[in-house]
Amino acid sequence: MNVLLLAFSTCLAMYSDPPPVSVAEHVDLIEVNHYYDDGGKPVFDQLIFYNWDEAARRYNVCAWRLLKNPNQLPIRNPRNGMYYCAWHDGKLLRSIEAAERVETWTQYDPETHERAFLPKGMRTDLLRVDLVR
């Protein structure tokens, strides 16, 4: 009986989907932004990722993602004090860690506003991973 169970488990493992690929990254600051229109109605929620630019003495946006699920909200790890968020980015499991977290409510898009300081094409962005499966 145990041999049959082992054989079945091995076949199941061989023919099931492969485990997800994961990428862990670090940024200096995660902003949870709630963007509202001029009438005070919610437009969208987003996560904006920043790194400290020592030369400019300011945080610069490196990437942003729409907040599609409350499970994406950064939570504090009590062991090390860092903030952590994770989500499925296509077939990729992406996790981001930061030392700082802020939450803002604005009537403008901070990510778009930040392009005046560091154009989109000059941002470092999050890691790109080509998944061939």
Chimera marker file (.cmm) of the C-alpha trace (Angstrom):
<marker_set name="trace">
<marker id="1" x="0.000" y="0.000" z="0.000" r="1" g="1" b="0" radius="0.5"/>
<marker id="2" x="2.779" y="2.461" z="0.898" r="1" g="1" b="0" radius="0.5"/>
<marker id="3" x="4.554" y="1.703" z="-2.386" r="1" g="1" b="0" radius="0.5"/>
<marker id="4" x="1.395" y="2.555" z="-4.346" r="1" g="1" b="0" radius="0.5"/>
<marker id="5" x="0.966" y="5.797" z="-2.414" r="1" g="1" b="0" radius="0.5"/>
<marker id="6" x="4.600" y="6.750" z="-3.033" r="1" g="1" b="0" radius="0.5"/>
<marker id="7" x="4.294" y="5.968" z="-6.755" r="1" g="1" b="0" radius="0.5"/>
<marker id="8" x="1.083" y="8.012" z="-7.013" r="1" g="1" b="0" radius="0.5"/>
<marker id="9" x="2.652" y="10.971" z="-5.167" r="1" g="1" b="0" radius="0.5"/>
<marker id="10" x="5.714" y="10.885" z="-7.423" r="1" g="1" b="0" radius="0.5"/>
<marker id="11" x="3.573" y="10.873" z="-10.580" r="1" g="1" b="0" radius="0.5"/>
<marker id="12" x="1.418" y="13.688" z="-9.231" r="1" g="1" b="0" radius="0.5"/>
<marker id="13" x="4.488" y="15.802" z="-8.439" r="1" g="1" b="0" radius="0.5"/>
<marker id="14" x="5.977" y="15.203" z="-11.890" r="1" g="1" b="0" radius="0.5"/>
<marker id="15" x="2.839" y="16.210" z="-13.792" r="1" g="1" b="0" radius="0.5"/>
<marker id="16" x="1.522" y="19.057" z="-11.659" r="1" g="1" b="0" radius="0.5"/>
<marker id="17" x="2.377" y="22.706" z="-12.196" r="1" g="1" b="0" radius="0.5"/>
<marker id="18" x="5.927" y="23.648" z="-11.252" r="1" g="1" b="0" radius="0.5"/>
<marker id="19" x="6.371" y="25.693" z="-8.086" r="1" g="1" b="0" radius="0.5"/>
<marker id="20" x="6.122" y="29.449" z="-8.565" r="1" g="1" b="0" radius="0.5"/>
<marker id="21" x="9.264" y="31.448" z="-9.171" r="1" g="1" b="0" radius="0.5"/>
<marker id="22" x="9.770" y="34.079" z="-6.520" r="1" g="1" b="0" radius="0.5"/>
<marker id="23" x="11.749" y="37.293" z="-6.401" r="1" g="1" b="0" radius="0.5"/>
<marker id="24" x="12.549" y="39.178" z="-3.200" r="1" g="1" b="0" radius="0.5"/>
<marker id="25" x="13.654" y="42.803" z="-3.409" r="1" g="1" b="0" radius="0.5"/>
<marker id="26" x="14.479" y="45.661" z="-1.064" r="1" g="1" b="0" radius="0.5"/>
<marker id="27" x="13.491" y="49.322" z="-1.377" r="1" g="1" b="0" radius="0.5"/>
<marker id="28" x="13.930" y="52.107" z="1.155" r="1" g="1" b="0" radius="0.5"/>
<marker id="29" x="10.290" y="53.233" z="1.396" r="1" g="1" b="0" radius="0.5"/>
<marker id="30" x="6.854" y="51.884" z="0.466" r="1" g="1" b="0" radius="0.5"/>
<marker id="31" x="4.007" y="54.362" z="0.103" r="1" g="1" b="0" radius="0.5"/>
<marker id="32" x="0.406" y="53.188" z="0.208" r="1" g="1" b="0" radius="0.5"/>
<marker id="33" x="-1.390" y="55.927" z="-1.729" r="1" g="1" b="0" radius="0.5"/>
<marker id="34" x="-5.144" y="56.439" z="-1.969" r="1" g="1" b="0" radius="0.5"/>
<marker id="35" x="-5.901" y="58.741" z="-4.893" r="1" g="1" b="0" radius="0.5"/>
<marker id="36" x="-9.221" y="60.635" z="-4.886" r="1" g="1" b="0" radius="0.5"/>
<marker id="37" x="-10.816" y="62.832" z="-7.555" r="1" g="1" b="0" radius="0.5"/>
<marker id="38" x="-11.777" y="66.475" z="-6.979" r="1" g="1" b="0" radius="0.5"/>
<marker id="39" x="-15.169" y="65.359" z="-5.660" r="1" g="1" b="0" radius="0.5"/>
<marker id="40" x="-13.578" y="63.151" z="-3.017" r="1" g="1" b="0" radius="0.5"/>
<marker id="41" x="-14.443" y="59.865" z="-4.729" r="1" g="1" b="0" radius="0.5"/>
<marker id="42" x="-11.781" y="57.124" z="-4.743" r="1" g="1" b="0" radius="0.5"/>
<marker id="43" x="-9.997" y="56.706" z="-8.087" r="1" g="1" b="0" radius="0.5"/>
<marker id="44" x="-7.433" y="54.009" z="-7.233" r="1" g="1" b="0" radius="0.5"/>
<marker id="45" x="-5.069" y="52.717" z="-4.561" r="1" g="1" b="0" radius="0.5"/>
<marker id="46" x="-1.434" y="52.071" z="-5.338" r="1" g="1" b="0" radius="0.5"/>
<marker id="47" x="1.870" y="50.996" z="-3.867" r="1" g="1" b="0" radius="0.5"/>
<marker id="48" x="4.752" y="53.312" z="-4.726" r="1" g="1" b="0" radius="0.5"/>
<marker id="49" x="8.296" y="52.099" z="-4.126" r="1" g="1" b="0" radius="0.5"/>
<marker id="50" x="11.103" y="54.557" z="-3.404" r="1" g="1" b="0" radius="0.5"/>
<marker id="51" x="14.871" y="54.435" z="-2.949" r="1" g="1" b="0" radius="0.5"/>
<marker id="52" x="16.905" y="57.098" z="-1.212" r="1" g="1" b="0" radius="0.5"/>
<marker id="53" x="19.030" y="59.229" z="-3.557" r="1" g="1" b="0" radius="0.5"/>
<marker id="54" x="21.937" y="60.506" z="-1.492" r="1" g="1" b="0" radius="0.5"/>
<marker id="55" x="23.075" y="63.015" z="-4.140" r="1" g="1" b="0" radius="0.5"/>
<marker id="56" x="19.609" y="64.586" z="-4.442" r="1" g="1" b="0" radius="0.5"/>
<marker id="57" x="18.893" y="64.131" z="-0.690" r="1" g="1" b="0" radius="0.5"/>
<marker id="58" x="15.410" y="62.775" z="-1.416" r="1" g="1" b="0" radius="0.5"/>
<marker id="59" x="13.471" y="59.595" z="-2.107" r="1" g="1" b="0" radius="0.5"/>
<marker id="60" x="12.970" y="58.806" z="-5.794" r="1" g="1" b="0" radius="0.5"/>
<marker id="61" x="10.291" y="56.528" z="-7.182" r="1" g="1" b="0" radius="0.5"/>
<marker id="62" x="11.685" y="53.318" z="-8.598" r="1" g="1" b="0" radius="0.5"/>
<marker id="63" x="8.367" y="51.560" z="-9.332" r="1" g="1" b="0" radius="0.5"/>
<marker id="64" x="4.653" y="51.444" z="-8.578" r="1" g="1" b="0" radius="0.5"/>
<marker id="65" x="1.859" y="48.902" z="-8.746" r="1" g="1" b="0" radius="0.5"/>
<marker id="66" x="-1.899" y="49.178" z="-8.412" r="1" g="1" b="0" radius="0.5"/>
<marker id="67" x="-3.193" y="47.804" z="-5.150" r="1" g="1" b="0" radius="0.5"/>
<marker id="68" x="-5.629" y="45.153" z="-6.327" r="1" g="1" b="0" radius="0.5"/>
<marker id="69" x="-6.113" y="43.242" z="-3.110" r="1" g="1" b="0" radius="0.5"/>
<marker id="70" x="-5.861" y="44.206" z="0.585" r="1" g="1" b="0" radius="0.5"/>
<marker id="71" x="-3.499" y="41.243" z="1.013" r="1" g="1" b="0" radius="0.5"/>
<marker id="72" x="-0.885" y="43.296" z="-0.887" r="1" g="1" b="0" radius="0.5"/>
<marker id="73" x="-0.714" y="45.903" z="1.886" r="1" g="1" b="0" radius="0.5"/>
<marker id="74" x="2.698" y="46.088" z="3.545" r="1" g="1" b="0" radius="0.5"/>
<marker id="75" x="2.814" y="44.592" z="7.017" r="1" g="1" b="0" radius="0.5"/>
<marker id="76" x="5.495" y="45.015" z="9.653" r="1" g="1" b="0" radius="0.5"/>
<marker id="77" x="7.666" y="42.051" z="10.517" r="1" g="1" b="0" radius="0.5"/>
<marker id="78" x="8.028" y="42.242" z="14.320" r="1" g="1" b="0" radius="0.5"/>
<marker id="79" x="11.293" y="40.287" z="14.249" r="1" g="1" b="0" radius="0.5"/>
<marker id="80" x="13.286" y="42.801" z="12.238" r="1" g="1" b="0" radius="0.5"/>
<marker id="81" x="10.999" y="45.863" z="12.072" r="1" g="1" b="0" radius="0.5"/>
<marker id="82" x="10.928" y="45.825" z="8.255" r="1" g="1" b="0" radius="0.5"/>
<marker id="83" x="7.762" y="46.222" z="6.189" r="1" g="1" b="0" radius="0.5"/>
<marker id="84" x="6.917" y="43.478" z="3.733" r="1" g="1" b="0" radius="0.5"/>
<marker id="85" x="4.400" y="43.058" z="0.910" r="1" g="1" b="0" radius="0.5"/>
<marker id="86" x="3.945" y="40.266" z="-1.587" r="1" g="1" b="0" radius="0.5"/>
<marker id="87" x="1.713" y="39.446" z="-4.532" r="1" g="1" b="0" radius="0.5"/>
<marker id="88" x="1.498" y="37.311" z="-7.646" r="1" g="1" b="0" radius="0.5"/>
<marker id="89" x="2.841" y="39.273" z="-10.600" r="1" g="1" b="0" radius="0.5"/>
<marker id="90" x="1.711" y="36.967" z="-13.408" r="1" g="1" b="0" radius="0.5"/>
<marker id="91" x="3.484" y="33.641" z="-12.777" r="1" g="1" b="0" radius="0.5"/>
<marker id="92" x="5.980" y="35.355" z="-10.493" r="1" g="1" b="0" radius="0.5"/>
<marker id="93" x="5.636" y="35.627" z="-6.723" r="1" g="1" b="0" radius="0.5"/>
<marker id="94" x="7.086" y="39.044" z="-5.927" r="1" g="1" b="0" radius="0.5"/>
<marker id="95" x="7.963" y="40.269" z="-2.442" r="1" g="1" b="0" radius="0.5"/>
<marker id="96" x="9.242" y="43.690" z="-1.474" r="1" g="1" b="0" radius="0.5"/>
<marker id="97" x="10.807" y="44.682" z="1.821" r="1" g="1" b="0" radius="0.5"/>
<marker id="98" x="11.391" y="48.229" z="3.098" r="1" g="1" b="0" radius="0.5"/>
<marker id="99" x="12.562" y="49.909" z="6.268" r="1" g="1" b="0" radius="0.5"/>
<marker id="100" x="9.883" y="52.617" z="6.048" r="1" g="1" b="0" radius="0.5"/>
<marker id="101" x="6.184" y="52.737" z="5.178" r="1" g="1" b="0" radius="0.5"/>
<marker id="102" x="3.846" y="55.702" z="4.767" r="1" g="1" b="0" radius="0.5"/>
<marker id="103" x="0.178" y="55.943" z="3.872" r="1" g="1" b="0" radius="0.5"/>
<marker id="104" x="-1.207" y="58.954" z="2.010" r="1" g="1" b="0" radius="0.5"/>
<marker id="105" x="-4.579" y="60.225" z="0.785" r="1" g="1" b="0" radius="0.5"/>
<marker id="106" x="-4.206" y="62.642" z="-2.132" r="1" g="1" b="0" radius="0.5"/>
<marker id="107" x="-6.149" y="64.391" z="-4.871" r="1" g="1" b="0" radius="0.5"/>
<marker id="108" x="-3.209" y="63.982" z="-7.260" r="1" g="1" b="0" radius="0.5"/>
<marker id="109" x="-1.133" y="61.009" z="-8.335" r="1" g="1" b="0" radius="0.5"/>
<marker id="110" x="2.221" y="61.169" z="-6.476" r="1" g="1" b="0" radius="0.5"/>
<marker id="111" x="3.852" y="58.729" z="-8.919" r="1" g="1" b="0" radius="0.5"/>
<marker id="112" x="3.068" y="61.015" z="-11.861" r="1" g="1" b="0" radius="0.5"/>
<marker id="113" x="4.156" y="64.087" z="-9.881" r="1" g="1" b="0" radius="0.5"/>
<marker id="114" x="7.513" y="62.428" z="-9.099" r="1" g="1" b="0" radius="0.5"/>
<marker id="115" x="8.340" y="62.174" z="-12.817" r="1" g="1" b="0" radius="0.5"/>
<marker id="116" x="9.379" y="65.845" z="-12.641" r="1" g="1" b="0" radius="0.5"/>
<marker id="117" x="12.254" y="64.814" z="-10.347" r="1" g="1" b="0" radius="0.5"/>
<marker id="118" x="13.213" y="61.506" z="-11.968" r="1" g="1" b="0" radius="0.5"/>
<marker id="119" x="11.731" y="60.714" z="-15.408" r="1" g="1" b="0" radius="0.5"/>
<marker id="120" x="10.103" y="57.323" z="-15.824" r="1" g="1" b="0" radius="0.5"/>
<marker id="121" x="12.832" y="56.115" z="-18.198" r="1" g="1" b="0" radius="0.5"/>
<marker id="122" x="15.530" y="56.727" z="-15.581" r="1" g="1" b="0" radius="0.5"/>
<marker id="123" x="13.886" y="54.717" z="-12.809" r="1" g="1" b="0" radius="0.5"/>
<marker id="124" x="15.471" y="51.463" z="-11.719" r="1" g="1" b="0" radius="0.5"/>
<marker id="125" x="12.102" y="49.636" z="-11.614" r="1" g="1" b="0" radius="0.5"/>
<marker id="126" x="11.590" y="46.215" z="-10.054" r="1" g="1" b="0" radius="0.5"/>
<marker id="127" x="13.474" y="43.179" z="-11.308" r="1" g="1" b="0" radius="0.5"/>
<marker id="128" x="12.354" y="41.800" z="-14.659" r="1" g="1" b="0" radius="0.5"/>
<marker id="129" x="12.195" y="38.017" z="-14.789" r="1" g="1" b="0" radius="0.5"/>
<marker id="130" x="11.587" y="36.077" z="-17.987" r="1" g="1" b="0" radius="0.5"/>
<marker id="131" x="9.638" y="32.948" z="-17.170" r="1" g="1" b="0" radius="0.5"/>
<marker id="132" x="9.888" y="30.323" z="-19.870" r="1" g="1" b="0" radius="0.5"/>
<marker id="133" x="7.479" y="27.551" z="-18.998" r="1" g="1" b="0" radius="0.5"/>
<link id1="1" id2="2" r="1" g="1" b="0" radius="0.2"/>
<link id1="2" id2="3" r="1" g="1" b="0" radius="0.2"/>
<link id1="3" id2="4" r="1" g="1" b="0" radius="0.2"/>
<link id1="4" id2="5" r="1" g="1" b="0" radius="0.2"/>
<link id1="5" id2="6" r="1" g="1" b="0" radius="0.2"/>
<link id1="6" id2="7" r="1" g="1" b="0" radius="0.2"/>
<link id1="7" id2="8" r="1" g="1" b="0" radius="0.2"/>
<link id1="8" id2="9" r="1" g="1" b="0" radius="0.2"/>
<link id1="9" id2="10" r="1" g="1" b="0" radius="0.2"/>
<link id1="10" id2="11" r="1" g="1" b="0" radius="0.2"/>
<link id1="11" id2="12" r="1" g="1" b="0" radius="0.2"/>
<link id1="12" id2="13" r="1" g="1" b="0" radius="0.2"/>
<link id1="13" id2="14" r="1" g="1" b="0" radius="0.2"/>
<link id1="14" id2="15" r="1" g="1" b="0" radius="0.2"/>
<link id1="15" id2="16" r="1" g="1" b="0" radius="0.2"/>
<link id1="16" id2="17" r="1" g="1" b="0" radius="0.2"/>
<link id1="17" id2="18" r="1" g="1" b="0" radius="0.2"/>
<link id1="18" id2="19" r="1" g="1" b="0" radius="0.2"/>
<link id1="19" id2="20" r="1" g="1" b="0" radius="0.2"/>
<link id1="20" id2="21" r="1" g="1" b="0" radius="0.2"/>
<link id1="21" id2="22" r="1" g="1" b="0" radius="0.2"/>
<link id1="22" id2="23" r="1" g="1" b="0" radius="0.2"/>
<link id1="23" id2="24" r="1" g="1" b="0" radius="0.2"/>
<link id1="24" id2="25" r="1" g="1" b="0" radius="0.2"/>
<link id1="25" id2="26" r="1" g="1" b="0" radius="0.2"/>
<link id1="26" id2="27" r="1" g="1" b="0" radius="0.2"/>
<link id1="27" id2="28" r="1" g="1" b="0" radius="0.2"/>
<link id1="28" id2="29" r="1" g="1" b="0" radius="0.2"/>
<link id1="29" id2="30" r="1" g="1" b="0" radius="0.2"/>
<link id1="30" id2="31" r="1" g="1" b="0" radius="0.2"/>
<link id1="31" id2="32" r="1" g="1" b="0" radius="0.2"/>
<link id1="32" id2="33" r="1" g="1" b="0" radius="0.2"/>
<link id1="33" id2="34" r="1" g="1" b="0" radius="0.2"/>
<link id1="34" id2="35" r="1" g="1" b="0" radius="0.2"/>
<link id1="35" id2="36" r="1" g="1" b="0" radius="0.2"/>
<link id1="36" id2="37" r="1" g="1" b="0" radius="0.2"/>
<link id1="37" id2="38" r="1" g="1" b="0" radius="0.2"/>
<link id1="38" id2="39" r="1" g="1" b="0" radius="0.2"/>
<link id1="39" id2="40" r="1" g="1" b="0" radius="0.2"/>
<link id1="40" id2="41" r="1" g="1" b="0" radius="0.2"/>
<link id1="41" id2="42" r="1" g="1" b="0" radius="0.2"/>
<link id1="42" id2="43" r="1" g="1" b="0" radius="0.2"/>
<link id1="43" id2="44" r="1" g="1" b="0" radius="0.2"/>
<link id1="44" id2="45" r="1" g="1" b="0" radius="0.2"/>
<link id1="45" id2="46" r="1" g="1" b="0" radius="0.2"/>
<link id1="46" id2="47" r="1" g="1" b="0" radius="0.2"/>
<link id1="47" id2="48" r="1" g="1" b="0" radius="0.2"/>
<link id1="48" id2="49" r="1" g="1" b="0" radius="0.2"/>
<link id1="49" id2="50" r="1" g="1" b="0" radius="0.2"/>
<link id1="50" id2="51" r="1" g="1" b="0" radius="0.2"/>
<link id1="51" id2="52" r="1" g="1" b="0" radius="0.2"/>
<link id1="52" id2="53" r="1" g="1" b="0" radius="0.2"/>
<link id1="53" id2="54" r="1" g="1" b="0" radius="0.2"/>
<link id1="54" id2="55" r="1" g="1" b="0" radius="0.2"/>
<link id1="55" id2="56" r="1" g="1" b="0" radius="0.2"/>
<link id1="56" id2="57" r="1" g="1" b="0" radius="0.2"/>
<link id1="57" id2="58" r="1" g="1" b="0" radius="0.2"/>
<link id1="58" id2="59" r="1" g="1" b="0" radius="0.2"/>
<link id1="59" id2="60" r="1" g="1" b="0" radius="0.2"/>
<link id1="60" id2="61" r="1" g="1" b="0" radius="0.2"/>
<link id1="61" id2="62" r="1" g="1" b="0" radius="0.2"/>
<link id1="62" id2="63" r="1" g="1" b="0" radius="0.2"/>
<link id1="63" id2="64" r="1" g="1" b="0" radius="0.2"/>
<link id1="64" id2="65" r="1" g="1" b="0" radius="0.2"/>
<link id1="65" id2="66" r="1" g="1" b="0" radius="0.2"/>
<link id1="66" id2="67" r="1" g="1" b="0" radius="0.2"/>
<link id1="67" id2="68" r="1" g="1" b="0" radius="0.2"/>
<link id1="68" id2="69" r="1" g="1" b="0" radius="0.2"/>
<link id1="69" id2="70" r="1" g="1" b="0" radius="0.2"/>
<link id1="70" id2="71" r="1" g="1" b="0" radius="0.2"/>
<link id1="71" id2="72" r="1" g="1" b="0" radius="0.2"/>
<link id1="72" id2="73" r="1" g="1" b="0" radius="0.2"/>
<link id1="73" id2="74" r="1" g="1" b="0" radius="0.2"/>
<link id1="74" id2="75" r="1" g="1" b="0" radius="0.2"/>
<link id1="75" id2="76" r="1" g="1" b="0" radius="0.2"/>
<link id1="76" id2="77" r="1" g="1" b="0" radius="0.2"/>
<link id1="77" id2="78" r="1" g="1" b="0" radius="0.2"/>
<link id1="78" id2="79" r="1" g="1" b="0" radius="0.2"/>
<link id1="79" id2="80" r="1" g="1" b="0" radius="0.2"/>
<link id1="80" id2="81" r="1" g="1" b="0" radius="0.2"/>
<link id1="81" id2="82" r="1" g="1" b="0" radius="0.2"/>
<link id1="82" id2="83" r="1" g="1" b="0" radius="0.2"/>
<link id1="83" id2="84" r="1" g="1" b="0" radius="0.2"/>
<link id1="84" id2="85" r="1" g="1" b="0" radius="0.2"/>
<link id1="85" id2="86" r="1" g="1" b="0" radius="0.2"/>
<link id1="86" id2="87" r="1" g="1" b="0" radius="0.2"/>
<link id1="87" id2="88" r="1" g="1" b="0" radius="0.2"/>
<link id1="88" id2="89" r="1" g="1" b="0" radius="0.2"/>
<link id1="89" id2="90" r="1" g="1" b="0" radius="0.2"/>
<link id1="90" id2="91" r="1" g="1" b="0" radius="0.2"/>
<link id1="91" id2="92" r="1" g="1" b="0" radius="0.2"/>
<link id1="92" id2="93" r="1" g="1" b="0" radius="0.2"/>
<link id1="93" id2="94" r="1" g="1" b="0" radius="0.2"/>
<link id1="94" id2="95" r="1" g="1" b="0" radius="0.2"/>
<link id1="95" id2="96" r="1" g="1" b="0" radius="0.2"/>
<link id1="96" id2="97" r="1" g="1" b="0" radius="0.2"/>
<link id1="97" id2="98" r="1" g="1" b="0" radius="0.2"/>
<link id1="98" id2="99" r="1" g="1" b="0" radius="0.2"/>
<link id1="99" id2="100" r="1" g="1" b="0" radius="0.2"/>
<link id1="100" id2="101" r="1" g="1" b="0" radius="0.2"/>
<link id1="101" id2="102" r="1" g="1" b="0" radius="0.2"/>
<link id1="102" id2="103" r="1" g="1" b="0" radius="0.2"/>
<link id1="103" id2="104" r="1" g="1" b="0" radius="0.2"/>
<link id1="104" id2="105" r="1" g="1" b="0" radius="0.2"/>
<link id1="105" id2="106" r="1" g="1" b="0" radius="0.2"/>
<link id1="106" id2="107" r="1" g="1" b="0" radius="0.2"/>
<link id1="107" id2="108" r="1" g="1" b="0" radius="0.2"/>
<link id1="108" id2="109" r="1" g="1" b="0" radius="0.2"/>
<link id1="109" id2="110" r="1" g="1" b="0" radius="0.2"/>
<link id1="110" id2="111" r="1" g="1" b="0" radius="0.2"/>
<link id1="111" id2="112" r="1" g="1" b="0" radius="0.2"/>
<link id1="112" id2="113" r="1" g="1" b="0" radius="0.2"/>
<link id1="113" id2="114" r="1" g="1" b="0" radius="0.2"/>
<link id1="114" id2="115" r="1" g="1" b="0" radius="0.2"/>
<link id1="115" id2="116" r="1" g="1" b="0" radius="0.2"/>
<link id1="116" id2="117" r="1" g="1" b="0" radius="0.2"/>
<link id1="117" id2="118" r="1" g="1" b="0" radius="0.2"/>
<link id1="118" id2="119" r="1" g="1" b="0" radius="0.2"/>
<link id1="119" id2="120" r="1" g="1" b="0" radius="0.2"/>
<link id1="120" id2="121" r="1" g="1" b="0" radius="0.2"/>
<link id1="121" id2="122" r="1" g="1" b="0" radius="0.2"/>
<link id1="122" id2="123" r="1" g="1" b="0" radius="0.2"/>
<link id1="123" id2="124" r="1" g="1" b="0" radius="0.2"/>
<link id1="124" id2="125" r="1" g="1" b="0" radius="0.2"/>
<link id1="125" id2="126" r="1" g="1" b="0" radius="0.2"/>
<link id1="126" id2="127" r="1" g="1" b="0" radius="0.2"/>
<link id1="127" id2="128" r="1" g="1" b="0" radius="0.2"/>
<link id1="128" id2="129" r="1" g="1" b="0" radius="0.2"/>
<link id1="129" id2="130" r="1" g="1" b="0" radius="0.2"/>
<link id1="130" id2="131" r="1" g="1" b="0" radius="0.2"/>
<link id1="131" id2="132" r="1" g="1" b="0" radius="0.2"/>
<link id1="132" id2="133" r="1" g="1" b="0" radius="0.2"/>
</marker_set>
